[in-house]
Amino acid sequence: MGINRRDWLRQSLLASATMLVAGPHAAQGCASERSKELREKDDLILLNWNENPYGPSDVAVQAVNDAMKYANRYPDEVVNELKQKLADKNGLKPANFLLTAGSTEVLSLLGQHVGLQKGEIVSPYPTFPTALRFGERAGASIKRVGLDTDDRIDLDKVLDAISDKTKMVFICNPNNPTGTELLTEDLRSFCRRVPENVLIAMDEAYVEYSNAGLKGSMISLVNELPNLIIVRTFSKTYGLAGLRMGYAVSNVRNIQALRDRHLGSEIAAGWPPLVAASASLDDPEFINMCVAKNAEGKQIVYDAYDRWGVKYNPSSTNFIYARDDRFEKDLVAKMKKKGILITKWPDMTQHVRVSIGKPEHMRLFVETVEEFLV
Ligand SMILES: Cc1ncc(COP(=O)(O)O)c(C=O)c1O
């Protein structure tokens, strides 16, 4: 993919320093505020960052506890074990994987890669902004492509937007914040039509929650398409958001190029996230339970929204994106006063996004939000 080494280190250091000081969510201006609230008040209902209310699985917790006795040793073995498991699950080789501290790291590396070339990123919008933000900071221009009338990514429009300057297209499927999902066949044919000199960054953070499930993953194209990079996380269905483990999947050359520019290395995450992720892969029942309970939680909100005539997108994720015409102004602030945190997405001021917690949280969300109907 011709990643350009020029200035990479300087830019990476700058960006990493920002991450260290602020954390990835601080870019959205709310990290320290929320951490403070978390520490102060255990009974806040957190429906704002699409976390998994059930995670981590018991086997992950056990693995972390057991691993503490090895904390004096470097965790190379478990890096290899985790990559081998991921490879076996996906019919690939360990060398097709790069492990990172959450998928945020992969997204920032990819954004910087384009920025350093002063290239262009084409992206549907609104979408998850990390790759675009890091790209812009490093010098990329961003071409934002609007969604269709059902808040779905318009793949033809994205293809049309690709120009000589385009170095990367960013696709988040299912998409955050809209919760919509593309048909697997449409996405596959899109990937095959993107010119080979343009990287495809495919963010699959919510794939396990989607209708297509893992069958909808574009990982199956990694051996076929040299420009495809899949971005995955253990933060969502695996419930490990606070332990930080994500990964990139691509051909060996791209993975090597990313590894060359990744500050630290795959052992940087340390034992706890590595063993937790590895153990979680052996616990598919936990994932099935989380997906089923998530569907139950979503239904509670759908039923209420249908009763009230609130327009929403049927969600392929663990959050629901709805128009807020039926709600009082400042709904997010009003809900916060009641101890329930939800989100308004920057640039999408007419919508609210609610993450799916346990059914009892969603019933409380419904009861509380009903007070603010107009
Ligand atoms: C689409 C998407 N990608 C990536 C991330 C980053 O997740 P993490 O860095 O925890 O893997 C998120 C987090 O909310 C997300 O919604």
The ligand as an SDF file (V2000), in Angstrom:
LIG
                    3D

 16 16  0  0  0  0  0  0  0  0999 V2000
  -17.1930    2.3490   15.0570 C   0  0  0  0  0  0  0  0  0  0  0  0
  -16.2030    2.3890   16.1430 C   0  0  0  0  0  0  0  0  0  0  0  0
  -14.9330    2.1080   15.8610 N   0  0  0  0  0  0  0  0  0  0  0  0
  -13.9730    2.1280   16.7960 C   0  0  0  0  0  0  0  0  0  0  0  0
  -14.2770    2.4580   18.0990 C   0  0  0  0  0  0  0  0  0  0  0  0
  -13.1570    2.5390   19.0910 C   0  0  0  0  0  0  0  0  0  0  0  0
  -13.1990    1.4910   19.9430 O   0  0  0  0  0  0  0  0  0  0  0  0
  -11.9450    0.9480   20.7380 P   0  0  0  0  0  0  0  0  0  0  0  0
  -10.7930    1.9000   20.5900 O   0  0  0  0  0  0  0  0  0  0  0  0
  -12.4200    0.8280   22.1240 O   0  0  0  0  0  0  0  0  0  0  0  0
  -11.6230   -0.3640   20.1110 O   0  0  0  0  0  0  0  0  0  0  0  0
  -15.5970    2.7530   18.4610 C   0  0  0  0  0  0  0  0  0  0  0  0
  -15.9360    3.1110   19.8520 C   0  0  0  0  0  0  0  0  0  0  0  0
  -17.0050    3.5140   20.2130 O   0  0  0  0  0  0  0  0  0  0  0  0
  -16.5880    2.7250   17.4480 C   0  0  0  0  0  0  0  0  0  0  0  0
  -17.8620    3.0190   17.6980 O   0  0  0  0  0  0  0  0  0  0  0  0
  1  2  1  0
  2  3  1  0
  2 15  2  0
  3  4  2  0
  4  5  1  0
  5  6  1  0
  5 12  2  0
  6  7  1  0
  7  8  1  0
  8  9  2  0
  8 10  1  0
  8 11  1  0
 12 13  1  0
 12 15  1  0
 13 14  2  0
 15 16  1  0
M  END
$$$$
